[in-house]
Amino acid sequence: MRYLKGIGIILVLLFVVIVAVENFAPMSTTVRFKLNLLFWNYETPDMSLYLVTIIAFLLGVFFTGLYGIGERFRLKRQIKKLTREIQEKDKELNSLRNLPVTSEEVKNTEVSEVT
């Protein structure tokens, strides 16, 4: 399995390199972004599309990582809750198993029919 993961990573990196080489000229063009709000205007300096692509990728990795961290903490909390619940149920089961056996007969009450 370890080798398959390594081969997969190599194939993805090879794909990225091929895309970067094939699209060198279009990705080298520069762009400028503008943000016009009511009282605030902002314009970025000239950036190549490579830089924009890398920034977008890194933002995606960052926000996905934040989501993953939040999900991990939520799942840890749920695991602790379920573990406590299992322990309580095991205690209850053990206490029921250790009940003394009685020799008293249980009265069998039959319902008589009214005619």
Beta strands, then each sheet from edge to edge (+ up, - down):
strand 1: 30-31
strand 2: 34-36
strand 3: 41-43
strand 4: 47-48
sheet 1: 1+ 4-
sheet 2: 2+ 3-
end
